[in-house]
Amino acid sequence: MHENAELAEAIRRTAYFLWQQEGQPHGRALDHWLRAQHMHQRQMAYDRWLAEGTPVDRAEAHWNAAAGRIGES
């Protein structure tokens, strides 16, 4: 599976989990999708920041790079 497809699938699974945890409410699909995207973006940025040795001045760059990857999925 292509990396973007894998990321989109991971976001979908997370959004579905969030939906289930909230009691499967109707009309909240976009809310759950956006929360799931944000969660994955945060994790991707954090993982990249850790991999670089936690540089003080790179957190925003990692956040923006993760946002770009999320936007491509």
mmCIF file as Biopython writes it, N, C-alpha, C and O atoms, coordinates in Angstrom:
data_model
#
loop_
_atom_site.group_PDB
_atom_site.id
_atom_site.type_symbol
_atom_site.label_atom_id
_atom_site.label_alt_id
_atom_site.label_comp_id
_atom_site.label_asym_id
_atom_site.label_entity_id
_atom_site.label_seq_id
_atom_site.pdbx_PDB_ins_code
_atom_site.Cartn_x
_atom_site.Cartn_y
_atom_site.Cartn_z
_atom_site.occupancy
_atom_site.B_iso_or_equiv
_atom_site.auth_seq_id
_atom_site.auth_asym_id
_atom_site.pdbx_PDB_model_num
ATOM 1   N N  . MET A ? 1  ? 0.842   -1.176 0.000  1.0 0.0 1  A 1 
ATOM 2   C CA . MET A ? 1  ? 0.000   0.000  0.000  1.0 0.0 1  A 1 
ATOM 3   C C  . MET A ? 1  ? 0.888   1.241  0.000  1.0 0.0 1  A 1 
ATOM 4   O O  . MET A ? 1  ? 1.925   1.269  0.664  1.0 0.0 1  A 1 
ATOM 5   N N  . HIS A ? 2  ? 0.489   2.242  -0.729 1.0 0.0 2  A 1 
ATOM 6   C CA . HIS A ? 2  ? 1.224   3.498  -0.816 1.0 0.0 2  A 1 
ATOM 7   C C  . HIS A ? 2  ? 1.185   4.216  0.534  1.0 0.0 2  A 1 
ATOM 8   O O  . HIS A ? 2  ? 0.204   4.105  1.271  1.0 0.0 2  A 1 
ATOM 9   N N  . GLU A ? 3  ? 2.251   4.951  0.857  1.0 0.0 3  A 1 
ATOM 10  C CA . GLU A ? 3  ? 2.358   5.624  2.158  1.0 0.0 3  A 1 
ATOM 11  C C  . GLU A ? 3  ? 1.163   6.540  2.428  1.0 0.0 3  A 1 
ATOM 12  O O  . GLU A ? 3  ? 0.635   6.550  3.540  1.0 0.0 3  A 1 
ATOM 13  N N  . ASN A ? 4  ? 0.729   7.310  1.423  1.0 0.0 4  A 1 
ATOM 14  C CA . ASN A ? 4  ? -0.422  8.194  1.617  1.0 0.0 4  A 1 
ATOM 15  C C  . ASN A ? 4  ? -1.685  7.393  1.888  1.0 0.0 4  A 1 
ATOM 16  O O  . ASN A ? 4  ? -2.508  7.788  2.714  1.0 0.0 4  A 1 
ATOM 17  N N  . ALA A ? 5  ? -1.842  6.276  1.202  1.0 0.0 5  A 1 
ATOM 18  C CA . ALA A ? 5  ? -3.008  5.431  1.430  1.0 0.0 5  A 1 
ATOM 19  C C  . ALA A ? 5  ? -2.960  4.820  2.827  1.0 0.0 5  A 1 
ATOM 20  O O  . ALA A ? 5  ? -3.990  4.681  3.487  1.0 0.0 5  A 1 
ATOM 21  N N  . GLU A ? 6  ? -1.772  4.462  3.269  1.0 0.0 6  A 1 
ATOM 22  C CA . GLU A ? 6  ? -1.633  3.914  4.626  1.0 0.0 6  A 1 
ATOM 23  C C  . GLU A ? 6  ? -1.974  4.970  5.667  1.0 0.0 6  A 1 
ATOM 24  O O  . GLU A ? 6  ? -2.635  4.669  6.661  1.0 0.0 6  A 1 
ATOM 25  N N  . LEU A ? 7  ? -1.532  6.193  5.452  1.0 0.0 7  A 1 
ATOM 26  C CA . LEU A ? 7  ? -1.831  7.276  6.383  1.0 0.0 7  A 1 
ATOM 27  C C  . LEU A ? 7  ? -3.328  7.567  6.391  1.0 0.0 7  A 1 
ATOM 28  O O  . LEU A ? 7  ? -3.920  7.725  7.459  1.0 0.0 7  A 1 
ATOM 29  N N  . ALA A ? 8  ? -3.940  7.638  5.224  1.0 0.0 8  A 1 
ATOM 30  C CA . ALA A ? 8  ? -5.381  7.881  5.147  1.0 0.0 8  A 1 
ATOM 31  C C  . ALA A ? 8  ? -6.151  6.771  5.854  1.0 0.0 8  A 1 
ATOM 32  O O  . ALA A ? 8  ? -7.144  7.040  6.529  1.0 0.0 8  A 1 
ATOM 33  N N  . GLU A ? 9  ? -5.709  5.550  5.708  1.0 0.0 9  A 1 
ATOM 34  C CA . GLU A ? 9  ? -6.365  4.416  6.382  1.0 0.0 9  A 1 
ATOM 35  C C  . GLU A ? 9  ? -6.194  4.520  7.895  1.0 0.0 9  A 1 
ATOM 36  O O  . GLU A ? 9  ? -7.130  4.241  8.643  1.0 0.0 9  A 1 
ATOM 37  N N  . ALA A ? 10 ? -5.016  4.916  8.347  1.0 0.0 10 A 1 
ATOM 38  C CA . ALA A ? 10 ? -4.782  5.077  9.787  1.0 0.0 10 A 1 
ATOM 39  C C  . ALA A ? 10 ? -5.681  6.183  10.348 1.0 0.0 10 A 1 
ATOM 40  O O  . ALA A ? 10 ? -6.231  6.042  11.439 1.0 0.0 10 A 1 
ATOM 41  N N  . ILE A ? 11 ? -5.827  7.268  9.610  1.0 0.0 11 A 1 
ATOM 42  C CA . ILE A ? 11 ? -6.707  8.354  10.044 1.0 0.0 11 A 1 
ATOM 43  C C  . ILE A ? 11 ? -8.148  7.855  10.088 1.0 0.0 11 A 1 
ATOM 44  O O  . ILE A ? 11 ? -8.877  8.144  11.037 1.0 0.0 11 A 1 
ATOM 45  N N  . ARG A ? 12 ? -8.554  7.117  9.078  1.0 0.0 12 A 1 
ATOM 46  C CA . ARG A ? 12 ? -9.915  6.579  9.040  1.0 0.0 12 A 1 
ATOM 47  C C  . ARG A ? 12 ? -10.182 5.692  10.246 1.0 0.0 12 A 1 
ATOM 48  O O  . ARG A ? 12 ? -11.228 5.798  10.885 1.0 0.0 12 A 1 
ATOM 49  N N  . ARG A ? 13 ? -9.226  4.812  10.554 1.0 0.0 13 A 1 
ATOM 50  C CA . ARG A ? 13 ? -9.410  3.913  11.708 1.0 0.0 13 A 1 
ATOM 51  C C  . ARG A ? 13 ? -9.502  4.701  13.014 1.0 0.0 13 A 1 
ATOM 52  O O  . ARG A ? 13 ? -10.302 4.369  13.889 1.0 0.0 13 A 1 
ATOM 53  N N  . THR A ? 14 ? -8.690  5.735  13.141 1.0 0.0 14 A 1 
ATOM 54  C CA . THR A ? 14 ? -8.731  6.556  14.349 1.0 0.0 14 A 1 
ATOM 55  C C  . THR A ? 14 ? -10.059 7.307  14.437 1.0 0.0 14 A 1 
ATOM 56  O O  . THR A ? 14 ? -10.662 7.369  15.509 1.0 0.0 14 A 1 
ATOM 57  N N  . ALA A ? 15 ? -10.517 7.874  13.329 1.0 0.0 15 A 1 
ATOM 58  C CA . ALA A ? 15 ? -11.801 8.584  13.322 1.0 0.0 15 A 1 
ATOM 59  C C  . ALA A ? 15 ? -12.933 7.635  13.700 1.0 0.0 15 A 1 
ATOM 60  O O  . ALA A ? 15 ? -13.835 8.006  14.451 1.0 0.0 15 A 1 
ATOM 61  N N  . TYR A ? 16 ? -12.885 6.426  13.187 1.0 0.0 16 A 1 
ATOM 62  C CA . TYR A ? 16 ? -13.903 5.424  13.517 1.0 0.0 16 A 1 
ATOM 63  C C  . TYR A ? 16 ? -13.863 5.096  15.011 1.0 0.0 16 A 1 
ATOM 64  O O  . TYR A ? 16 ? -14.909 4.982  15.649 1.0 0.0 16 A 1 
ATOM 65  N N  . PHE A ? 17 ? -12.679 4.946  15.560 1.0 0.0 17 A 1 
ATOM 66  C CA . PHE A ? 17 ? -12.520 4.681  16.983 1.0 0.0 17 A 1 
ATOM 67  C C  . PHE A ? 17 ? -13.116 5.824  17.808 1.0 0.0 17 A 1 
ATOM 68  O O  . PHE A ? 17 ? -13.845 5.585  18.771 1.0 0.0 17 A 1 
ATOM 69  N N  . LEU A ? 18 ? -12.804 7.063  17.426 1.0 0.0 18 A 1 
ATOM 70  C CA . LEU A ? 18 ? -13.339 8.221  18.140 1.0 0.0 18 A 1 
ATOM 71  C C  . LEU A ? 18 ? -14.870 8.231  18.082 1.0 0.0 18 A 1 
ATOM 72  O O  . LEU A ? 18 ? -15.532 8.507  19.083 1.0 0.0 18 A 1 
ATOM 73  N N  . TRP A ? 19 ? -15.418 7.933  16.920 1.0 0.0 19 A 1 
ATOM 74  C CA . TRP A ? 19 ? -16.866 7.870  16.732 1.0 0.0 19 A 1 
ATOM 75  C C  . TRP A ? 19 ? -17.483 6.828  17.656 1.0 0.0 19 A 1 
ATOM 76  O O  . TRP A ? 19 ? -18.499 7.080  18.305 1.0 0.0 19 A 1 
ATOM 77  N N  . GLN A ? 20 ? -16.859 5.655  17.709 1.0 0.0 20 A 1 
ATOM 78  C CA . GLN A ? 20 ? -17.354 4.603  18.589 1.0 0.0 20 A 1 
ATOM 79  C C  . GLN A ? 20 ? -17.273 5.025  20.051 1.0 0.0 20 A 1 
ATOM 80  O O  . GLN A ? 20 ? -18.212 4.792  20.812 1.0 0.0 20 A 1 
ATOM 81  N N  . GLN A ? 21 ? -16.171 5.641  20.451 1.0 0.0 21 A 1 
ATOM 82  C CA . GLN A ? 21 ? -15.987 6.047  21.840 1.0 0.0 21 A 1 
ATOM 83  C C  . GLN A ? 21 ? -17.002 7.093  22.279 1.0 0.0 21 A 1 
ATOM 84  O O  . GLN A ? 21 ? -17.327 7.188  23.463 1.0 0.0 21 A 1 
ATOM 85  N N  . GLU A ? 22 ? -17.498 7.871  21.339 1.0 0.0 22 A 1 
ATOM 86  C CA . GLU A ? 22 ? -18.474 8.911  21.662 1.0 0.0 22 A 1 
ATOM 87  C C  . GLU A ? 22 ? -19.917 8.421  21.531 1.0 0.0 22 A 1 
ATOM 88  O O  . GLU A ? 22 ? -20.855 9.215  21.595 1.0 0.0 22 A 1 
ATOM 89  N N  . GLY A ? 23 ? -20.085 7.125  21.350 1.0 0.0 23 A 1 
ATOM 90  C CA . GLY A ? 23 ? -21.434 6.572  21.283 1.0 0.0 23 A 1 
ATOM 91  C C  . GLY A ? 23 ? -22.060 6.589  19.905 1.0 0.0 23 A 1 
ATOM 92  O O  . GLY A ? 23 ? -23.282 6.515  19.781 1.0 0.0 23 A 1 
ATOM 93  N N  . GLN A ? 24 ? -21.252 6.684  18.878 1.0 0.0 24 A 1 
ATOM 94  C CA . GLN A ? 24 ? -21.673 6.636  17.480 1.0 0.0 24 A 1 
ATOM 95  C C  . GLN A ? 24 ? -22.697 7.717  17.125 1.0 0.0 24 A 1 
ATOM 96  O O  . GLN A ? 24 ? -23.747 7.415  16.559 1.0 0.0 24 A 1 
ATOM 97  N N  . PRO A ? 25 ? -22.392 8.982  17.457 1.0 0.0 25 A 1 
ATOM 98  C CA . PRO A ? 25 ? -23.345 10.067 17.167 1.0 0.0 25 A 1 
ATOM 99  C C  . PRO A ? 25 ? -23.457 10.332 15.670 1.0 0.0 25 A 1 
ATOM 100 O O  . PRO A ? 25 ? -22.486 10.182 14.927 1.0 0.0 25 A 1 
ATOM 101 N N  . HIS A ? 26 ? -24.631 10.720 15.244 1.0 0.0 26 A 1 
ATOM 102 C CA . HIS A ? 26 ? -24.866 11.048 13.832 1.0 0.0 26 A 1 
ATOM 103 C C  . HIS A ? 26 ? -24.423 12.479 13.557 1.0 0.0 26 A 1 
ATOM 104 O O  . HIS A ? 26 ? -24.520 13.343 14.428 1.0 0.0 26 A 1 
ATOM 105 N N  . GLY A ? 27 ? -23.935 12.729 12.342 1.0 0.0 27 A 1 
ATOM 106 C CA . GLY A ? 27 ? -23.591 14.067 11.913 1.0 0.0 27 A 1 
ATOM 107 C C  . GLY A ? 27 ? -22.272 14.607 12.435 1.0 0.0 27 A 1 
ATOM 108 O O  . GLY A ? 27 ? -22.035 15.813 12.362 1.0 0.0 27 A 1 
ATOM 109 N N  . ARG A ? 28 ? -21.413 13.757 12.957 1.0 0.0 28 A 1 
ATOM 110 C CA . ARG A ? 28 ? -20.143 14.220 13.530 1.0 0.0 28 A 1 
ATOM 111 C C  . ARG A ? 28 ? -18.933 13.668 12.780 1.0 0.0 28 A 1 
ATOM 112 O O  . ARG A ? 28 ? -17.811 13.733 13.284 1.0 0.0 28 A 1 
ATOM 113 N N  . ALA A ? 29 ? -19.146 13.133 11.601 1.0 0.0 29 A 1 
ATOM 114 C CA . ALA A ? 29 ? -18.062 12.487 10.849 1.0 0.0 29 A 1 
ATOM 115 C C  . ALA A ? 29 ? -16.888 13.436 10.617 1.0 0.0 29 A 1 
ATOM 116 O O  . ALA A ? 29 ? -15.734 13.053 10.812 1.0 0.0 29 A 1 
ATOM 117 N N  . LEU A ? 30 ? -17.172 14.661 10.206 1.0 0.0 30 A 1 
ATOM 118 C CA . LEU A ? 30 ? -16.098 15.604 9.932  1.0 0.0 30 A 1 
ATOM 119 C C  . LEU A ? 30 ? -15.321 15.943 11.204 1.0 0.0 30 A 1 
ATOM 120 O O  . LEU A ? 30 ? -14.095 16.052 11.173 1.0 0.0 30 A 1 
ATOM 121 N N  . ASP A ? 31 ? -16.024 16.108 12.311 1.0 0.0 31 A 1 
ATOM 122 C CA . ASP A ? 31 ? -15.352 16.377 13.584 1.0 0.0 31 A 1 
ATOM 123 C C  . ASP A ? 31 ? -14.380 15.255 13.944 1.0 0.0 31 A 1 
ATOM 124 O O  . ASP A ? 31 ? -13.245 15.501 14.352 1.0 0.0 31 A 1 
ATOM 125 N N  . HIS A ? 32 ? -14.848 14.029 13.783 1.0 0.0 32 A 1 
ATOM 126 C CA . HIS A ? 32 ? -13.993 12.889 14.121 1.0 0.0 32 A 1 
ATOM 127 C C  . HIS A ? 32 ? -12.814 12.790 13.158 1.0 0.0 32 A 1 
ATOM 128 O O  . HIS A ? 32 ? -11.697 12.484 13.575 1.0 0.0 32 A 1 
ATOM 129 N N  . TRP A ? 33 ? -13.052 13.045 11.887 1.0 0.0 33 A 1 
ATOM 130 C CA . TRP A ? 33 ? -11.984 12.992 10.890 1.0 0.0 33 A 1 
ATOM 131 C C  . TRP A ? 33 ? -10.913 14.042 11.199 1.0 0.0 33 A 1 
ATOM 132 O O  . TRP A ? 33 ? -9.719  13.746 11.171 1.0 0.0 33 A 1 
ATOM 133 N N  . LEU A ? 34 ? -11.349 15.264 11.491 1.0 0.0 34 A 1 
ATOM 134 C CA . LEU A ? 34 ? -10.387 16.328 11.772 1.0 0.0 34 A 1 
ATOM 135 C C  . LEU A ? 34 ? -9.609  16.067 13.055 1.0 0.0 34 A 1 
ATOM 136 O O  . LEU A ? 34 ? -8.409  16.335 13.116 1.0 0.0 34 A 1 
ATOM 137 N N  . ARG A ? 35 ? -10.273 15.553 14.073 1.0 0.0 35 A 1 
ATOM 138 C CA . ARG A ? 35 ? -9.563  15.192 15.307 1.0 0.0 35 A 1 
ATOM 139 C C  . ARG A ? 35 ? -8.532  14.109 15.044 1.0 0.0 35 A 1 
ATOM 140 O O  . ARG A ? 35 ? -7.412  14.168 15.552 1.0 0.0 35 A 1 
ATOM 141 N N  . ALA A ? 36 ? -8.917  13.112 14.242 1.0 0.0 36 A 1 
ATOM 142 C CA . ALA A ? 36 ? -7.993  12.022 13.919 1.0 0.0 36 A 1 
ATOM 143 C C  . ALA A ? 36 ? -6.802  12.550 13.128 1.0 0.0 36 A 1 
ATOM 144 O O  . ALA A ? 36 ? -5.667  12.150 13.389 1.0 0.0 36 A 1 
ATOM 145 N N  . GLN A ? 37 ? -7.037  13.436 12.171 1.0 0.0 37 A 1 
ATOM 146 C CA . GLN A ? 37 ? -5.934  14.029 11.413 1.0 0.0 37 A 1 
ATOM 147 C C  . GLN A ? 37 ? -4.981  14.765 12.351 1.0 0.0 37 A 1 
ATOM 148 O O  . GLN A ? 37 ? -3.762  14.618 12.255 1.0 0.0 37 A 1 
ATOM 149 N N  . HIS A ? 38 ? -5.540  15.543 13.244 1.0 0.0 38 A 1 
ATOM 150 C CA . HIS A ? 38 ? -4.727  16.314 14.176 1.0 0.0 38 A 1 
ATOM 151 C C  . HIS A ? 38 ? -3.896  15.383 15.066 1.0 0.0 38 A 1 
ATOM 152 O O  . HIS A ? 38 ? -2.723  15.655 15.323 1.0 0.0 38 A 1 
ATOM 153 N N  . MET A ? 39 ? -4.486  14.313 15.524 1.0 0.0 39 A 1 
ATOM 154 C CA . MET A ? 39 ? -3.767  13.351 16.367 1.0 0.0 39 A 1 
ATOM 155 C C  . MET A ? 39 ? -2.590  12.745 15.611 1.0 0.0 39 A 1 
ATOM 156 O O  . MET A ? 39 ? -1.494  12.618 16.157 1.0 0.0 39 A 1 
ATOM 157 N N  . HIS A ? 40 ? -2.818  12.374 14.363 1.0 0.0 40 A 1 
ATOM 158 C CA . HIS A ? 40 ? -1.741  11.768 13.569 1.0 0.0 40 A 1 
ATOM 159 C C  . HIS A ? 40 ? -0.671  12.799 13.225 1.0 0.0 40 A 1 
ATOM 160 O O  . HIS A ? 40 ? 0.520   12.487 13.228 1.0 0.0 40 A 1 
ATOM 161 N N  . GLN A ? 41 ? -1.092  14.019 12.930 1.0 0.0 41 A 1 
ATOM 162 C CA . GLN A ? 41 ? -0.118  15.078 12.649 1.0 0.0 41 A 1 
ATOM 163 C C  . GLN A ? 41 ? 0.770   15.313 13.860 1.0 0.0 41 A 1 
ATOM 164 O O  . GLN A ? 41 ? 1.988   15.432 13.731 1.0 0.0 41 A 1 
ATOM 165 N N  . ARG A ? 42 ? 0.162   15.379 15.028 1.0 0.0 42 A 1 
ATOM 166 C CA . ARG A ? 42 ? 0.932   15.596 16.254 1.0 0.0 42 A 1 
ATOM 167 C C  . ARG A ? 42 ? 1.925   14.463 16.476 1.0 0.0 42 A 1 
ATOM 168 O O  . ARG A ? 42 ? 3.076   14.709 16.837 1.0 0.0 42 A 1 
ATOM 169 N N  . GLN A ? 43 ? 1.490   13.225 16.263 1.0 0.0 43 A 1 
ATOM 170 C CA . GLN A ? 43 ? 2.375   12.084 16.472 1.0 0.0 43 A 1 
ATOM 171 C C  . GLN A ? 43 ? 3.519   12.067 15.469 1.0 0.0 43 A 1 
ATOM 172 O O  . GLN A ? 43 ? 4.658   11.771 15.830 1.0 0.0 43 A 1 
ATOM 173 N N  . MET A ? 44 ? 3.223   12.381 14.214 1.0 0.0 44 A 1 
ATOM 174 C CA . MET A ? 44 ? 4.269   12.399 13.186 1.0 0.0 44 A 1 
ATOM 175 C C  . MET A ? 44 ? 5.309   13.479 13.487 1.0 0.0 44 A 1 
ATOM 176 O O  . MET A ? 44 ? 6.510   13.240 13.361 1.0 0.0 44 A 1 
ATOM 177 N N  . ALA A ? 45 ? 4.843   14.670 13.886 1.0 0.0 45 A 1 
ATOM 178 C CA . ALA A ? 45 ? 5.765   15.758 14.207 1.0 0.0 45 A 1 
ATOM 179 C C  . ALA A ? 45 ? 6.621   15.389 15.418 1.0 0.0 45 A 1 
ATOM 180 O O  . ALA A ? 45 ? 7.827   15.636 15.436 1.0 0.0 45 A 1 
ATOM 181 N N  . TYR A ? 46 ? 5.993   14.805 16.414 1.0 0.0 46 A 1 
ATOM 182 C CA . TYR A ? 46 ? 6.714   14.413 17.628 1.0 0.0 46 A 1 
ATOM 183 C C  . TYR A ? 46 ? 7.758   13.336 17.331 1.0 0.0 46 A 1 
ATOM 184 O O  . TYR A ? 46 ? 8.889   13.414 17.809 1.0 0.0 46 A 1 
ATOM 185 N N  . ASP A ? 47 ? 7.378   12.340 16.547 1.0 0.0 47 A 1 
ATOM 186 C CA . ASP A ? 47 ? 8.321   11.271 16.197 1.0 0.0 47 A 1 
ATOM 187 C C  . ASP A ? 47 ? 9.524   11.822 15.449 1.0 0.0 47 A 1 
ATOM 188 O O  . ASP A ? 47 ? 10.660  11.425 15.708 1.0 0.0 47 A 1 
ATOM 189 N N  . ARG A ? 48 ? 9.273   12.734 14.524 1.0 0.0 48 A 1 
ATOM 190 C CA . ARG A ? 48 ? 10.372  13.317 13.757 1.0 0.0 48 A 1 
ATOM 191 C C  . ARG A ? 48 ? 11.274  14.168 14.656 1.0 0.0 48 A 1 
ATOM 192 O O  . ARG A ? 48 ? 12.498  14.137 14.532 1.0 0.0 48 A 1 
ATOM 193 N N  . TRP A ? 49 ? 10.655  14.922 15.552 1.0 0.0 49 A 1 
ATOM 194 C CA . TRP A ? 49 ? 11.402  15.752 16.497 1.0 0.0 49 A 1 
ATOM 195 C C  . TRP A ? 49 ? 12.284  14.887 17.388 1.0 0.0 49 A 1 
ATOM 196 O O  . TRP A ? 49 ? 13.445  15.220 17.626 1.0 0.0 49 A 1 
ATOM 197 N N  . LEU A ? 50 ? 11.734  13.770 17.887 1.0 0.0 50 A 1 
ATOM 198 C CA . LEU A ? 50 ? 12.521  12.842 18.703 1.0 0.0 50 A 1 
ATOM 199 C C  . LEU A ? 50 ? 13.676  12.238 17.908 1.0 0.0 50 A 1 
ATOM 200 O O  . LEU A ? 50 ? 14.789  12.108 18.417 1.0 0.0 50 A 1 
ATOM 201 N N  . ALA A ? 51 ? 13.404  11.874 16.665 1.0 0.0 51 A 1 
ATOM 202 C CA . ALA A ? 51 ? 14.422  11.253 15.825 1.0 0.0 51 A 1 
ATOM 203 C C  . ALA A ? 51 ? 15.605  12.188 15.595 1.0 0.0 51 A 1 
ATOM 204 O O  . ALA A ? 51 ? 16.734  11.736 15.402 1.0 0.0 51 A 1 
ATOM 205 N N  . GLU A ? 52 ? 15.341  13.490 15.615 1.0 0.0 52 A 1 
ATOM 206 C CA . GLU A ? 52 ? 16.419  14.471 15.421 1.0 0.0 52 A 1 
ATOM 207 C C  . GLU A ? 52 ? 17.109  14.842 16.726 1.0 0.0 52 A 1 
ATOM 208 O O  . GLU A ? 52 ? 18.007  15.683 16.727 1.0 0.0 52 A 1 
ATOM 209 N N  . GLY A ? 53 ? 16.715  14.243 17.816 1.0 0.0 53 A 1 
ATOM 210 C CA . GLY A ? 53 ? 17.377  14.524 19.087 1.0 0.0 53 A 1 
ATOM 211 C C  . GLY A ? 53 ? 16.774  15.677 19.860 1.0 0.0 53 A 1 
ATOM 212 O O  . GLY A ? 53 ? 17.461  16.309 20.662 1.0 0.0 53 A 1 
ATOM 213 N N  . THR A ? 54 ? 15.521  15.958 19.637 1.0 0.0 54 A 1 
ATOM 214 C CA . THR A ? 54 ? 14.740  17.006 20.326 1.0 0.0 54 A 1 
ATOM 215 C C  . THR A ? 54 ? 15.354  18.408 20.222 1.0 0.0 54 A 1 
ATOM 216 O O  . THR A ? 54 ? 15.526  19.080 21.239 1.0 0.0 54 A 1 
ATOM 217 N N  . PRO A ? 55 ? 15.684  18.852 19.013 1.0 0.0 55 A 1 
ATOM 218 C CA . PRO A ? 55 ? 16.228  20.202 18.877 1.0 0.0 55 A 1 
ATOM 219 C C  . PRO A ? 55 ? 15.184  21.253 19.248 1.0 0.0 55 A 1 
ATOM 220 O O  . PRO A ? 55 ? 14.017  21.144 18.872 1.0 0.0 55 A 1 
ATOM 221 N N  . VAL A ? 56 ? 15.608  22.247 19.970 1.0 0.0 56 A 1 
ATOM 222 C CA . VAL A ? 56 ? 14.709  23.278 20.492 1.0 0.0 56 A 1 
ATOM 223 C C  . VAL A ? 56 ? 14.019  24.064 19.380 1.0 0.0 56 A 1 
ATOM 224 O O  . VAL A ? 56 ? 12.841  24.400 19.500 1.0 0.0 56 A 1 
ATOM 225 N N  . ASP A ? 57 ? 14.723  24.353 18.326 1.0 0.0 57 A 1 
ATOM 226 C CA . ASP A ? 57 ? 14.200  25.257 17.302 1.0 0.0 57 A 1 
ATOM 227 C C  . ASP A ? 57 ? 13.540  24.550 16.113 1.0 0.0 57 A 1 
ATOM 228 O O  . ASP A ? 57 ? 13.308  25.192 15.088 1.0 0.0 57 A 1 
ATOM 229 N N  . ARG A ? 58 ? 13.232  23.262 16.211 1.0 0.0 58 A 1 
ATOM 230 C CA . ARG A ? 58 ? 12.699  22.535 15.051 1.0 0.0 58 A 1 
ATOM 231 C C  . ARG A ? 58 ? 11.253  22.069 15.205 1.0 0.0 58 A 1 
ATOM 232 O O  . ARG A ? 58 ? 10.703  21.489 14.269 1.0 0.0 58 A 1 
ATOM 233 N N  . ALA A ? 59 ? 10.630  22.301 16.338 1.0 0.0 59 A 1 
ATOM 234 C CA . ALA A ? 59 ? 9.279   21.793 16.570 1.0 0.0 59 A 1 
ATOM 235 C C  . ALA A ? 59 ? 8.282   22.311 15.526 1.0 0.0 59 A 1 
ATOM 236 O O  . ALA A ? 59 ? 7.488   21.536 14.992 1.0 0.0 59 A 1 
ATOM 237 N N  . GLU A ? 60 ? 8.321   23.598 15.237 1.0 0.0 60 A 1 
ATOM 238 C CA . GLU A ? 60 ? 7.379   24.169 14.270 1.0 0.0 60 A 1 
ATOM 239 C C  . GLU A ? 60 ? 7.616   23.615 12.872 1.0 0.0 60 A 1 
ATOM 240 O O  . GLU A ? 60 ? 6.659   23.344 12.146 1.0 0.0 60 A 1 
ATOM 241 N N  . ALA A ? 61 ? 8.864   23.446 12.490 1.0 0.0 61 A 1 
ATOM 242 C CA . ALA A ? 61 ? 9.176   22.878 11.173 1.0 0.0 61 A 1 
ATOM 243 C C  . ALA A ? 61 ? 8.640   21.458 11.056 1.0 0.0 61 A 1 
ATOM 244 O O  . ALA A ? 61 ? 8.123   21.069 10.008 1.0 0.0 61 A 1 
ATOM 245 N N  . HIS A ? 62 ? 8.762   20.694 12.119 1.0 0.0 62 A 1 
ATOM 246 C CA . HIS A ? 62 ? 8.236   19.323 12.096 1.0 0.0 62 A 1 
ATOM 247 C C  . HIS A ? 62 ? 6.718   19.324 12.037 1.0 0.0 62 A 1 
ATOM 248 O O  . HIS A ? 62 ? 6.118   18.492 11.357 1.0 0.0 62 A 1 
ATOM 249 N N  . TRP A ? 63 ? 6.100   20.254 12.746 1.0 0.0 63 A 1 
ATOM 250 C CA . TRP A ? 63 ? 4.638   20.366 12.717 1.0 0.0 63 A 1 
ATOM 251 C C  . TRP A ? 63 ? 4.170   20.682 11.292 1.0 0.0 63 A 1 
ATOM 252 O O  . TRP A ? 63 ? 3.224   20.071 10.794 1.0 0.0 63 A 1 
ATOM 253 N N  . ASN A ? 64 ? 4.832   21.629 10.647 1.0 0.0 64 A 1 
ATOM 254 C CA . ASN A ? 64 ? 4.461   22.012 9.279  1.0 0.0 64 A 1 
ATOM 255 C C  . ASN A ? 64 ? 4.717   20.891 8.281  1.0 0.0 64 A 1 
ATOM 256 O O  . ASN A ? 64 ? 3.925   20.692 7.360  1.0 0.0 64 A 1 
ATOM 257 N N  . ALA A ? 65 ? 5.801   20.164 8.450  1.0 0.0 65 A 1 
ATOM 258 C CA . ALA A ? 65 ? 6.088   19.021 7.564  1.0 0.0 65 A 1 
ATOM 259 C C  . ALA A ? 65 ? 5.023   17.945 7.730  1.0 0.0 65 A 1 
ATOM 260 O O  . ALA A ? 65 ? 4.576   17.351 6.749  1.0 0.0 65 A 1 
ATOM 261 N N  . ALA A ? 66 ? 4.621   17.698 8.964  1.0 0.0 66 A 1 
ATOM 262 C CA . ALA A ? 66 ? 3.578   16.701 9.208  1.0 0.0 66 A 1 
ATOM 263 C C  . ALA A ? 66 ? 2.258   17.163 8.604  1.0 0.0 66 A 1 
ATOM 264 O O  . ALA A ? 66 ? 1.512   16.355 8.051  1.0 0.0 66 A 1 
ATOM 265 N N  . ALA A ? 67 ? 1.968   18.445 8.704  1.0 0.0 67 A 1 
ATOM 266 C CA . ALA A ? 67 ? 0.734   18.985 8.097  1.0 0.0 67 A 1 
ATOM 267 C C  . ALA A ? 67 ? 0.748   18.763 6.594  1.0 0.0 67 A 1 
ATOM 268 O O  . ALA A ? 67 ? -0.284  18.440 6.005  1.0 0.0 67 A 1 
ATOM 269 N N  . GLY A ? 68 ? 1.904   18.932 5.971  1.0 0.0 68 A 1 
ATOM 270 C CA . GLY A ? 68 ? 2.015   18.685 4.532  1.0 0.0 68 A 1 
ATOM 271 C C  . GLY A ? 68 ? 1.755   17.244 4.183  1.0 0.0 68 A 1 
ATOM 272 O O  . GLY A ? 68 ? 1.081   16.949 3.196  1.0 0.0 68 A 1 
ATOM 273 N N  . ARG A ? 69 ? 2.286   16.340 4.989  1.0 0.0 69 A 1 
ATOM 274 C CA . ARG A ? 69 ? 2.055   14.909 4.734  1.0 0.0 69 A 1 
ATOM 275 C C  . ARG A ? 69 ? 0.590   14.551 4.941  1.0 0.0 69 A 1 
ATOM 276 O O  . ARG A ? 69 ? 0.035   13.761 4.178  1.0 0.0 69 A 1 
ATOM 277 N N  . ILE A ? 70 ? -0.036  15.116 5.954  1.0 0.0 70 A 1 
ATOM 278 C CA . ILE A ? 70 ? -1.457  14.863 6.195  1.0 0.0 70 A 1 
ATOM 279 C C  . ILE A ? 70 ? -2.284  15.386 5.026  1.0 0.0 70 A 1 
ATOM 280 O O  . ILE A ? 70 ? -3.231  14.730 4.592  1.0 0.0 70 A 1 
ATOM 281 N N  . GLY A ? 71 ? -1.931  16.560 4.516  1.0 0.0 71 A 1 
ATOM 282 C CA . GLY A ? 71 ? -2.654  17.142 3.406  1.0 0.0 71 A 1 
ATOM 283 C C  . GLY A ? 71 ? -2.548  16.347 2.124  1.0 0.0 71 A 1 
ATOM 284 O O  . GLY A ? 71 ? -3.420  16.445 1.260  1.0 0.0 71 A 1 
ATOM 285 N N  . GLU A ? 72 ? -1.493  15.559 1.988  1.0 0.0 72 A 1 
ATOM 286 C CA . GLU A ? 72 ? -1.295  14.741 0.788  1.0 0.0 72 A 1 
ATOM 287 C C  . GLU A ? 72 ? -2.079  13.441 0.846  1.0 0.0 72 A 1 
ATOM 288 O O  . GLU A ? 72 ? -2.264  12.785 -0.179 1.0 0.0 72 A 1 
ATOM 289 N N  . SER A ? 73 ? -2.541  13.060 2.030  1.0 0.0 73 A 1 
ATOM 290 C CA . SER A ? 73 ? -3.232  11.760 2.150  1.0 0.0 73 A 1 
ATOM 291 C C  . SER A ? 73 ? -4.665  11.833 1.671  1.0 0.0 73 A 1 
ATOM 292 O O  . SER A ? 73 ? -5.379  10.831 1.705  1.0 0.0 73 A 1 
#
